[in-house]
Amino acid sequence: MRFGKANCVYNSEIDVERFKTTNLIVFLCFPLLPTGTYLVERKRALPDQLTGLEKLPLDWEQILRVWVVAAGAILGLIWLIELVCSDAAWKLVHRH
């Protein structure tokens, strides 16, 4: 999957934006291994149709940002599940 949109430059004359994005292998909705960073462009009217312009060295800053956001989301989900489960257990104990 594609992650990130760094160094975005928009050309309003031709309605094209150019930016750097990184592809990562995803497992169970978690981005794991980076496979490449690319300079791409697309028309704003067609956001899913990217044209690859150049393969770049891996952008580790972008990759780390993706990993931090993904880890934060997973920790938030774990915290929410723990909160709901402990609240349900507390109510069950005090009901009986």
KEFIMAR-58227 format. One record per atom (N, C-alpha, C): atom name; y, z, x; residue in three letters; residue number from 0. Coordinates in Angstrom, 3 decimals. Each point is the difference from the previous one (the first is absolute). Layout:
<recs>
<rec atome="CA" north="Y" up="Z" east="X" residu="ALA" num="NUM"/>
...
</recs>
This chain:
<recs>
<rec atome="N" north="-1.185" up="0.000" east="0.837" residu="MET" num="0"/>
<rec atome="CA" north="1.185" up="0.000" east="-0.837" residu="MET" num="0"/>
<rec atome="C" north="1.242" up="0.000" east="0.877" residu="MET" num="0"/>
<rec atome="N" north="1.056" up="-0.509" east="-0.563" residu="ARG" num="1"/>
<rec atome="CA" north="1.283" up="-0.065" east="0.677" residu="ARG" num="1"/>
<rec atome="C" north="0.793" up="1.273" east="-0.267" residu="ARG" num="1"/>
<rec atome="N" north="0.605" up="0.573" east="1.031" residu="PHE" num="2"/>
<rec atome="CA" north="0.810" up="1.206" east="-0.161" residu="PHE" num="2"/>
<rec atome="C" north="1.302" up="-0.160" east="0.763" residu="PHE" num="2"/>
<rec atome="N" north="1.069" up="0.467" east="-0.587" residu="GLY" num="3"/>
<rec atome="CA" north="1.279" up="0.042" east="0.679" residu="GLY" num="3"/>
<rec atome="C" north="0.819" up="-1.268" east="-0.145" residu="GLY" num="3"/>
<rec atome="N" north="1.298" up="0.193" east="0.163" residu="LYS" num="4"/>
<rec atome="CA" north="0.963" up="-1.091" east="-0.074" residu="LYS" num="4"/>
<rec atome="C" north="1.151" up="0.392" east="0.914" residu="LYS" num="4"/>
<rec atome="N" north="-0.162" up="-0.252" east="1.298" residu="ALA" num="5"/>
<rec atome="CA" north="0.993" up="0.428" east="0.988" residu="ALA" num="5"/>
<rec atome="C" north="0.865" up="-1.180" east="0.439" residu="ALA" num="5"/>
<rec atome="N" north="1.204" up="0.314" east="0.434" residu="ASN" num="6"/>
<rec atome="CA" north="0.947" up="-0.992" east="0.530" residu="ASN" num="6"/>
<rec atome="C" north="0.205" up="-1.155" east="-0.983" residu="ASN" num="6"/>
<rec atome="N" north="0.202" up="0.320" east="-1.254" residu="CYS" num="7"/>
<rec atome="CA" north="0.148" up="-1.020" east="-1.041" residu="CYS" num="7"/>
<rec atome="C" north="1.363" up="-0.687" east="0.109" residu="CYS" num="7"/>
<rec atome="N" north="-0.036" up="-1.320" east="-0.007" residu="VAL" num="8"/>
<rec atome="CA" north="1.216" up="-0.808" east="0.016" residu="VAL" num="8"/>
<rec atome="C" north="-0.080" up="-0.952" east="-1.189" residu="VAL" num="8"/>
<rec atome="N" north="1.065" up="-0.015" east="-0.814" residu="TYR" num="9"/>
<rec atome="CA" north="0.014" up="-0.838" east="-1.196" residu="TYR" num="9"/>
<rec atome="C" north="1.004" up="-1.137" east="0.171" residu="TYR" num="9"/>
<rec atome="N" north="-0.439" up="-1.215" east="-0.281" residu="ASN" num="10"/>
<rec atome="CA" north="0.868" up="-1.175" east="0.039" residu="ASN" num="10"/>
<rec atome="C" north="0.236" up="-0.423" east="-1.447" residu="ASN" num="10"/>
<rec atome="N" north="1.185" up="0.318" east="-0.531" residu="SER" num="11"/>
<rec atome="CA" north="0.290" up="-0.272" east="-1.412" residu="SER" num="11"/>
<rec atome="C" north="0.162" up="-1.487" east="-0.292" residu="SER" num="11"/>
<rec atome="N" north="0.318" up="-0.794" east="1.007" residu="GLU" num="12"/>
<rec atome="CA" north="0.180" up="-1.446" east="-0.215" residu="GLU" num="12"/>
<rec atome="C" north="-1.302" up="-0.666" east="-0.441" residu="GLU" num="12"/>
<rec atome="N" north="-1.110" up="0.431" east="0.582" residu="ILE" num="13"/>
<rec atome="CA" north="-1.296" up="-0.604" east="-0.350" residu="ILE" num="13"/>
<rec atome="C" north="-0.929" up="0.997" east="-0.703" residu="ILE" num="13"/>
<rec atome="N" north="0.530" up="1.205" east="-0.307" residu="ASP" num="14"/>
<rec atome="CA" north="-0.742" up="1.043" east="-0.717" residu="ASP" num="14"/>
<rec atome="C" north="-1.316" up="0.352" east="0.701" residu="ASP" num="14"/>
<rec atome="N" north="0.090" up="0.209" east="1.318" residu="VAL" num="15"/>
<rec atome="CA" north="-1.181" up="0.340" east="0.798" residu="VAL" num="15"/>
<rec atome="C" north="0.281" up="1.274" east="0.776" residu="VAL" num="15"/>
<rec atome="N" north="-0.987" up="0.891" east="0.009" residu="GLU" num="16"/>
<rec atome="CA" north="0.101" up="1.192" east="0.844" residu="GLU" num="16"/>
<rec atome="C" north="-1.067" up="-0.063" east="1.076" residu="GLU" num="16"/>
<rec atome="N" north="0.340" up="0.490" east="1.179" residu="ARG" num="17"/>
<rec atome="CA" north="-0.893" up="0.000" east="1.154" residu="ARG" num="17"/>
<rec atome="C" north="-0.134" up="1.450" east="0.456" residu="ARG" num="17"/>
<rec atome="N" north="-1.237" up="0.436" east="0.252" residu="PHE" num="18"/>
<rec atome="CA" north="-0.213" up="1.383" east="0.411" residu="PHE" num="18"/>
<rec atome="C" north="-1.305" up="0.138" east="0.777" residu="PHE" num="18"/>
<rec atome="N" north="-0.162" up="1.187" east="0.574" residu="LYS" num="19"/>
<rec atome="CA" north="-1.191" up="0.339" east="0.768" residu="LYS" num="19"/>
<rec atome="C" north="-0.898" up="0.862" east="-0.874" residu="LYS" num="19"/>
<rec atome="N" north="-1.295" up="-0.333" east="-0.034" residu="THR" num="20"/>
<rec atome="CA" north="-0.961" up="0.774" east="-0.781" residu="THR" num="20"/>
<rec atome="C" north="-1.283" up="0.167" east="0.804" residu="THR" num="20"/>
<rec atome="N" north="-0.762" up="1.029" east="-0.321" residu="THR" num="21"/>
<rec atome="CA" north="-1.241" up="0.286" east="0.730" residu="THR" num="21"/>
<rec atome="C" north="-1.171" up="-0.003" east="-0.975" residu="THR" num="21"/>
<rec atome="N" north="-1.079" up="-0.642" east="0.396" residu="ASN" num="22"/>
<rec atome="CA" north="-1.242" up="0.012" east="-0.776" residu="ASN" num="22"/>
<rec atome="C" north="-0.878" up="1.136" east="0.504" residu="ASN" num="22"/>
<rec atome="N" north="-0.573" up="0.744" east="-0.944" residu="LEU" num="23"/>
<rec atome="CA" north="-0.919" up="1.078" east="0.341" residu="LEU" num="23"/>
<rec atome="C" north="-1.251" up="-0.120" east="-0.846" residu="LEU" num="23"/>
<rec atome="N" north="-1.132" up="0.364" east="0.580" residu="ILE" num="24"/>
<rec atome="CA" north="-1.252" up="0.078" east="-0.742" residu="ILE" num="24"/>
<rec atome="C" north="0.060" up="1.274" east="-0.832" residu="ILE" num="24"/>
<rec atome="N" north="-0.329" up="-0.123" east="-1.289" residu="VAL" num="25"/>
<rec atome="CA" north="0.094" up="1.119" east="-0.936" residu="VAL" num="25"/>
<rec atome="C" north="-1.399" up="0.433" east="-0.401" residu="VAL" num="25"/>
<rec atome="N" north="-0.235" up="1.319" east="-0.004" residu="PHE" num="26"/>
<rec atome="CA" north="-1.266" up="0.570" east="-0.447" residu="PHE" num="26"/>
<rec atome="C" north="0.313" up="1.119" east="-0.979" residu="PHE" num="26"/>
<rec atome="N" north="-0.523" up="-0.107" east="-1.224" residu="LEU" num="27"/>
<rec atome="CA" north="0.240" up="0.992" east="-1.051" residu="LEU" num="27"/>
<rec atome="C" north="1.506" up="0.257" east="-0.182" residu="LEU" num="27"/>
<rec atome="N" north="0.753" up="-1.062" east="-0.061" residu="CYS" num="28"/>
<rec atome="CA" north="1.453" up="0.030" east="-0.212" residu="CYS" num="28"/>
<rec atome="C" north="0.771" up="0.607" east="1.169" residu="CYS" num="28"/>
<rec atome="N" north="-0.627" up="0.203" east="1.139" residu="PHE" num="29"/>
<rec atome="CA" north="0.682" up="0.572" east="1.155" residu="PHE" num="29"/>
<rec atome="C" north="0.077" up="-1.045" east="1.108" residu="PHE" num="29"/>
<rec atome="N" north="1.202" up="-0.343" east="0.462" residu="PRO" num="30"/>
<rec atome="CA" north="0.140" up="-0.982" east="1.076" residu="PRO" num="30"/>
<rec atome="C" north="-0.507" up="0.575" east="1.325" residu="PRO" num="30"/>
<rec atome="N" north="-0.981" up="-0.673" east="0.600" residu="LEU" num="31"/>
<rec atome="CA" north="-0.623" up="0.539" east="1.213" residu="LEU" num="31"/>
<rec atome="C" north="0.384" up="-0.751" east="1.273" residu="LEU" num="31"/>
<rec atome="N" north="-0.515" up="-1.208" east="0.145" residu="LEU" num="32"/>
<rec atome="CA" north="0.135" up="-0.715" east="1.273" residu="LEU" num="32"/>
<rec atome="C" north="0.977" up="-1.158" east="-0.110" residu="LEU" num="32"/>
<rec atome="N" north="0.995" up="-0.037" east="0.890" residu="PRO" num="33"/>
<rec atome="CA" north="0.926" up="-1.135" east="-0.008" residu="PRO" num="33"/>
<rec atome="C" north="-0.681" up="-1.236" east="0.582" residu="PRO" num="33"/>
<rec atome="N" north="0.216" up="-1.134" east="-0.653" residu="THR" num="34"/>
<rec atome="CA" north="-0.586" up="-1.252" east="0.491" residu="THR" num="34"/>
<rec atome="C" north="1.049" up="-0.941" east="0.571" residu="THR" num="34"/>
<rec atome="N" north="1.267" up="0.270" east="-0.267" residu="GLY" num="35"/>
<rec atome="CA" north="1.037" up="-0.857" east="0.560" residu="GLY" num="35"/>
<rec atome="C" north="1.347" up="0.233" east="-0.662" residu="GLY" num="35"/>
<rec atome="N" north="1.051" up="-0.264" east="0.763" residu="THR" num="36"/>
<rec atome="CA" north="1.361" up="0.034" east="-0.515" residu="THR" num="36"/>
<rec atome="C" north="0.517" up="-1.427" east="0.045" residu="THR" num="36"/>
<rec atome="N" north="0.685" up="-0.404" east="-1.061" residu="TYR" num="37"/>
<rec atome="CA" north="0.417" up="-1.389" east="-0.132" residu="TYR" num="37"/>
<rec atome="C" north="1.455" up="-0.099" east="-0.443" residu="TYR" num="37"/>
<rec atome="N" north="0.654" up="-1.053" east="0.438" residu="LEU" num="38"/>
<rec atome="CA" north="1.303" up="-0.377" east="-0.525" residu="LEU" num="38"/>
<rec atome="C" north="-0.281" up="-1.001" east="-1.113" residu="LEU" num="38"/>
<rec atome="N" north="0.476" up="0.311" east="-1.205" residu="VAL" num="39"/>
<rec atome="CA" north="-0.282" up="-0.839" east="-1.160" residu="VAL" num="39"/>
<rec atome="C" north="1.297" up="-0.296" east="-0.743" residu="VAL" num="39"/>
<rec atome="N" north="-0.072" up="-0.992" east="-0.873" residu="GLU" num="40"/>
<rec atome="CA" north="1.117" up="-0.247" east="-0.896" residu="GLU" num="40"/>
<rec atome="C" north="-0.537" up="-0.354" east="-1.373" residu="GLU" num="40"/>
<rec atome="N" north="0.857" up="0.209" east="-0.998" residu="ARG" num="41"/>
<rec atome="CA" north="-0.377" up="-0.315" east="-1.377" residu="ARG" num="41"/>
<rec atome="C" north="1.254" up="-0.233" east="-0.822" residu="ARG" num="41"/>
<rec atome="N" north="-0.167" up="-0.753" east="-1.046" residu="LYS" num="42"/>
<rec atome="CA" north="1.067" up="-0.161" east="-0.976" residu="LYS" num="42"/>
<rec atome="C" north="-0.032" up="1.225" east="-0.903" residu="LYS" num="42"/>
<rec atome="N" north="1.154" up="0.525" east="-0.329" residu="ARG" num="43"/>
<rec atome="CA" north="0.035" up="1.186" east="-0.853" residu="ARG" num="43"/>
<rec atome="C" north="-0.617" up="-0.266" east="-1.369" residu="ARG" num="43"/>
<rec atome="N" north="0.080" up="-1.235" east="-0.466" residu="ALA" num="44"/>
<rec atome="CA" north="-0.567" up="-0.336" east="-1.303" residu="ALA" num="44"/>
<rec atome="C" north="-1.529" up="0.001" east="0.028" residu="ALA" num="44"/>
<rec atome="N" north="-0.592" up="-0.113" east="1.201" residu="LEU" num="45"/>
<rec atome="CA" north="-1.460" up="-0.035" east="0.155" residu="LEU" num="45"/>
<rec atome="C" north="-0.434" up="1.090" east="0.988" residu="LEU" num="45"/>
<rec atome="N" north="0.063" up="1.281" east="-0.402" residu="PRO" num="46"/>
<rec atome="CA" north="-0.232" up="1.091" east="0.954" residu="PRO" num="46"/>
<rec atome="C" north="-1.407" up="0.065" east="0.588" residu="PRO" num="46"/>
<rec atome="N" north="-0.990" up="-0.601" east="-0.658" residu="ASP" num="47"/>
<rec atome="CA" north="-1.368" up="0.076" east="0.521" residu="ASP" num="47"/>
<rec atome="C" north="-0.366" up="-1.167" east="0.903" residu="ASP" num="47"/>
<rec atome="N" north="0.892" up="-0.954" east="0.154" residu="GLN" num="48"/>
<rec atome="CA" north="-0.294" up="-1.174" east="0.826" residu="GLN" num="48"/>
<rec atome="C" north="0.750" up="0.097" east="1.328" residu="GLN" num="48"/>
<rec atome="N" north="-0.684" up="0.547" east="0.996" residu="LEU" num="49"/>
<rec atome="CA" north="0.589" up="0.165" east="1.326" residu="LEU" num="49"/>
<rec atome="C" north="-0.347" up="-1.184" east="0.892" residu="LEU" num="49"/>
<rec atome="N" north="0.922" up="-0.334" east="0.865" residu="THR" num="50"/>
<rec atome="CA" north="-0.252" up="-1.003" east="1.023" residu="THR" num="50"/>
<rec atome="C" north="0.050" up="0.701" east="1.349" residu="THR" num="50"/>
<rec atome="N" north="-1.102" up="-0.009" east="0.717" residu="GLY" num="51"/>
<rec atome="CA" north="-0.049" up="0.618" east="1.319" residu="GLY" num="51"/>
<rec atome="C" north="0.738" up="-0.855" east="1.012" residu="GLY" num="51"/>
<rec atome="N" north="0.898" up="0.619" east="0.740" residu="LEU" num="52"/>
<rec atome="CA" north="0.778" up="-0.730" east="1.000" residu="LEU" num="52"/>
<rec atome="C" north="-0.469" up="0.266" east="1.419" residu="LEU" num="52"/>
<rec atome="N" north="-0.407" up="1.261" east="0.233" residu="GLU" num="53"/>
<rec atome="CA" north="-0.352" up="0.371" east="1.371" residu="GLU" num="53"/>
<rec atome="C" north="-0.811" up="1.287" east="-0.006" residu="GLU" num="53"/>
<rec atome="N" north="-1.017" up="0.063" east="0.858" residu="LYS" num="54"/>
<rec atome="CA" north="-0.740" up="1.258" east="0.194" residu="LYS" num="54"/>
<rec atome="C" north="0.728" up="0.775" east="1.083" residu="LYS" num="54"/>
<rec atome="N" north="0.246" up="1.273" east="-0.268" residu="LEU" num="55"/>
<rec atome="CA" north="0.748" up="0.866" east="0.907" residu="LEU" num="55"/>
<rec atome="C" north="-0.920" up="1.087" east="0.548" residu="LEU" num="55"/>
<rec atome="N" north="0.439" up="0.697" east="1.040" residu="PRO" num="56"/>
<rec atome="CA" north="-0.762" up="1.180" east="0.453" residu="PRO" num="56"/>
<rec atome="C" north="-0.001" up="1.045" east="-1.129" residu="PRO" num="56"/>
<rec atome="N" north="-1.048" up="0.815" east="-0.039" residu="LEU" num="57"/>
<rec atome="CA" north="-0.081" up="1.030" east="-1.039" residu="LEU" num="57"/>
<rec atome="C" north="1.260" up="0.852" east="-0.006" residu="LEU" num="57"/>
<rec atome="N" north="0.534" up="0.242" east="-1.187" residu="ASP" num="58"/>
<rec atome="CA" north="1.184" up="0.842" east="-0.178" residu="ASP" num="58"/>
<rec atome="C" north="-0.482" up="1.414" east="-0.322" residu="ASP" num="58"/>
<rec atome="N" north="-0.170" up="0.806" east="1.039" residu="TRP" num="59"/>
<rec atome="CA" north="-0.575" up="1.332" east="-0.179" residu="TRP" num="59"/>
<rec atome="C" north="0.898" up="0.918" east="-0.800" residu="TRP" num="59"/>
<rec atome="N" north="1.306" up="-0.223" east="0.030" residu="GLU" num="60"/>
<rec atome="CA" north="0.907" up="0.809" east="-0.818" residu="GLU" num="60"/>
<rec atome="C" north="-0.283" up="-0.249" east="-1.487" residu="GLU" num="60"/>
<rec atome="N" north="-0.160" up="-1.253" east="-0.365" residu="GLN" num="61"/>
<rec atome="CA" north="-0.306" up="-0.352" east="-1.383" residu="GLN" num="61"/>
<rec atome="C" north="-1.388" up="0.535" east="-0.403" residu="GLN" num="61"/>
<rec atome="N" north="-0.962" up="-0.118" east="0.884" residu="ILE" num="62"/>
<rec atome="CA" north="-1.361" up="0.482" east="-0.270" residu="ILE" num="62"/>
<rec atome="C" north="0.001" up="1.511" east="-0.195" residu="ILE" num="62"/>
<rec atome="N" north="0.692" up="0.728" east="0.869" residu="LEU" num="63"/>
<rec atome="CA" north="0.057" up="1.458" east="-0.139" residu="LEU" num="63"/>
<rec atome="C" north="0.687" up="0.413" east="-1.299" residu="LEU" num="63"/>
<rec atome="N" north="1.052" up="-0.728" east="-0.390" residu="ARG" num="64"/>
<rec atome="CA" north="0.663" up="0.284" east="-1.265" residu="ARG" num="64"/>
<rec atome="C" north="-0.964" up="-0.172" east="-1.172" residu="ARG" num="64"/>
<rec atome="N" north="-0.787" up="-1.056" east="0.016" residu="VAL" num="65"/>
<rec atome="CA" north="-0.983" up="-0.247" east="-1.064" residu="VAL" num="65"/>
<rec atome="C" north="-1.030" up="1.123" east="-0.015" residu="VAL" num="65"/>
<rec atome="N" north="-0.501" up="0.387" east="1.172" residu="TRP" num="66"/>
<rec atome="CA" north="-0.995" up="1.069" east="0.073" residu="TRP" num="66"/>
<rec atome="C" north="0.575" up="1.329" east="-0.501" residu="TRP" num="66"/>
<rec atome="N" north="1.250" up="0.312" east="0.350" residu="VAL" num="67"/>
<rec atome="CA" north="0.613" up="1.257" east="-0.438" residu="VAL" num="67"/>
<rec atome="C" north="0.160" up="0.026" east="-1.515" residu="VAL" num="67"/>
<rec atome="N" north="0.463" up="-1.099" east="-0.577" residu="VAL" num="68"/>
<rec atome="CA" north="0.159" up="-0.062" east="-1.459" residu="VAL" num="68"/>
<rec atome="C" north="-1.365" up="0.122" east="-0.684" residu="VAL" num="68"/>
<rec atome="N" north="-1.006" up="-0.695" east="0.508" residu="ALA" num="69"/>
<rec atome="CA" north="-1.342" up="0.063" east="-0.590" residu="ALA" num="69"/>
<rec atome="C" north="-0.581" up="1.407" east="0.118" residu="ALA" num="69"/>
<rec atome="N" north="0.159" up="0.628" east="1.152" residu="ALA" num="70"/>
<rec atome="CA" north="-0.514" up="1.361" east="0.192" residu="ALA" num="70"/>
<rec atome="C" north="0.732" up="0.977" east="-0.914" residu="ALA" num="70"/>
<rec atome="N" north="1.311" up="-0.161" east="-0.153" residu="GLY" num="71"/>
<rec atome="CA" north="0.770" up="0.851" east="-0.910" residu="GLY" num="71"/>
<rec atome="C" north="-0.463" up="-0.154" east="-1.438" residu="GLY" num="71"/>
<rec atome="N" north="-0.292" up="-1.228" east="-0.395" residu="ALA" num="72"/>
<rec atome="CA" north="-0.487" up="-0.237" east="-1.361" residu="ALA" num="72"/>
<rec atome="C" north="-1.355" up="0.656" east="-0.211" residu="ALA" num="72"/>
<rec atome="N" north="-0.881" up="-0.097" east="0.977" residu="ILE" num="73"/>
<rec atome="CA" north="-1.328" up="0.617" east="-0.115" residu="ILE" num="73"/>
<rec atome="C" north="0.118" up="1.522" east="-0.032" residu="ILE" num="73"/>
<rec atome="N" north="0.839" up="0.568" east="0.865" residu="LEU" num="74"/>
<rec atome="CA" north="0.189" up="1.454" east="-0.004" residu="LEU" num="74"/>
<rec atome="C" north="0.623" up="0.472" east="-1.314" residu="LEU" num="74"/>
<rec atome="N" north="0.943" up="-0.782" east="-0.535" residu="GLY" num="75"/>
<rec atome="CA" north="0.593" up="0.339" east="-1.297" residu="GLY" num="75"/>
<rec atome="C" north="-1.033" up="-0.027" east="-1.114" residu="GLY" num="75"/>
<rec atome="N" north="-0.876" up="-0.996" east="0.042" residu="LEU" num="76"/>
<rec atome="CA" north="-1.057" up="-0.096" east="-1.004" residu="LEU" num="76"/>
<rec atome="C" north="-0.969" up="1.180" east="0.119" residu="LEU" num="76"/>
<rec atome="N" north="-0.368" up="0.350" east="1.224" residu="ILE" num="77"/>
<rec atome="CA" north="-0.890" up="1.153" east="0.213" residu="ILE" num="77"/>
<rec atome="C" north="0.664" up="1.276" east="-0.506" residu="ILE" num="77"/>
<rec atome="N" north="1.294" up="0.166" east="0.290" residu="TRP" num="78"/>
<rec atome="CA" north="0.731" up="1.182" east="-0.448" residu="TRP" num="78"/>
<rec atome="C" north="0.046" up="0.055" east="-1.525" residu="TRP" num="78"/>
<rec atome="N" north="0.245" up="-1.152" east="-0.642" residu="LEU" num="79"/>
<rec atome="CA" north="0.056" up="-0.049" east="-1.456" residu="LEU" num="79"/>
<rec atome="C" north="-1.357" up="0.337" east="-0.618" residu="LEU" num="79"/>
<rec atome="N" north="-1.063" up="-0.542" east="0.558" residu="ILE" num="80"/>
<rec atome="CA" north="-1.348" up="0.296" east="-0.500" residu="ILE" num="80"/>
<rec atome="C" north="-0.303" up="1.482" east="0.178" residu="ILE" num="80"/>
<rec atome="N" north="0.353" up="0.539" east="1.151" residu="GLU" num="81"/>
<rec atome="CA" north="-0.221" up="1.431" east="0.257" residu="GLU" num="81"/>
<rec atome="C" north="0.791" up="0.856" east="-0.986" residu="GLU" num="81"/>
<rec atome="N" north="1.217" up="-0.382" east="-0.270" residu="LEU" num="82"/>
<rec atome="CA" north="0.848" up="0.746" east="-0.929" residu="LEU" num="82"/>
<rec atome="C" north="-0.577" up="-0.025" east="-1.407" residu="LEU" num="82"/>
<rec atome="N" north="-0.412" up="-1.162" east="-0.457" residu="VAL" num="83"/>
<rec atome="CA" north="-0.569" up="-0.134" east="-1.340" residu="VAL" num="83"/>
<rec atome="C" north="-1.322" up="0.749" east="-0.098" residu="VAL" num="83"/>
<rec atome="N" north="-0.857" up="-0.142" east="1.009" residu="CYS" num="84"/>
<rec atome="CA" north="-1.311" up="0.667" east="-0.040" residu="CYS" num="84"/>
<rec atome="C" north="0.141" up="1.507" east="0.074" residu="CYS" num="84"/>
<rec atome="N" north="0.885" up="0.496" east="0.848" residu="SER" num="85"/>
<rec atome="CA" north="0.141" up="1.456" east="0.122" residu="SER" num="85"/>
<rec atome="C" north="0.627" up="0.570" east="-1.270" residu="SER" num="85"/>
<rec atome="N" north="0.923" up="-0.725" east="-0.631" residu="ASP" num="86"/>
<rec atome="CA" north="0.603" up="0.454" east="-1.248" residu="ASP" num="86"/>
<rec atome="C" north="-1.048" up="0.024" east="-1.112" residu="ASP" num="86"/>
<rec atome="N" north="-0.837" up="-1.026" east="-0.054" residu="ALA" num="87"/>
<rec atome="CA" north="-1.056" up="-0.049" east="-1.014" residu="ALA" num="87"/>
<rec atome="C" north="-1.003" up="1.136" east="0.232" residu="ALA" num="87"/>
<rec atome="N" north="-0.365" up="0.265" east="1.244" residu="ALA" num="88"/>
<rec atome="CA" north="-0.933" up="1.083" east="0.306" residu="ALA" num="88"/>
<rec atome="C" north="0.607" up="1.352" east="-0.361" residu="ALA" num="88"/>
<rec atome="N" north="1.297" up="0.177" east="0.280" residu="TRP" num="89"/>
<rec atome="CA" north="0.686" up="1.243" east="-0.310" residu="TRP" num="89"/>
<rec atome="C" north="-0.015" up="0.245" east="-1.514" residu="TRP" num="89"/>
<rec atome="N" north="0.281" up="-1.034" east="-0.795" residu="LYS" num="90"/>
<rec atome="CA" north="-0.003" up="0.151" east="-1.448" residu="LYS" num="90"/>
<rec atome="C" north="-1.398" up="0.281" east="-0.529" residu="LYS" num="90"/>
<rec atome="N" north="-1.013" up="-0.612" east="0.606" residu="LEU" num="91"/>
<rec atome="CA" north="-1.375" up="0.198" east="-0.420" residu="LEU" num="91"/>
<rec atome="C" north="-0.434" up="1.436" east="0.267" residu="LEU" num="91"/>
<rec atome="N" north="0.381" up="0.545" east="1.155" residu="VAL" num="92"/>
<rec atome="CA" north="-0.378" up="1.375" east="0.360" residu="VAL" num="92"/>
<rec atome="C" north="0.669" up="0.999" east="-0.936" residu="VAL" num="92"/>
<rec atome="N" north="1.281" up="-0.221" east="-0.312" residu="HIS" num="93"/>
<rec atome="CA" north="0.706" up="0.961" east="-0.842" residu="HIS" num="93"/>
<rec atome="C" north="-0.281" up="-0.153" east="-1.486" residu="HIS" num="93"/>
<rec atome="N" north="-0.667" up="-1.069" east="-0.383" residu="ARG" num="94"/>
<rec atome="CA" north="-0.387" up="-0.205" east="-1.388" residu="ARG" num="94"/>
<rec atome="C" north="-1.197" up="0.872" east="-0.349" residu="ARG" num="94"/>
<rec atome="N" north="-0.851" up="0.281" east="0.977" residu="HIS" num="95"/>
<rec atome="CA" north="-1.240" up="0.732" east="-0.250" residu="HIS" num="95"/>
<rec atome="C" north="0.053" up="1.395" east="0.503" residu="HIS" num="95"/>
</recs>
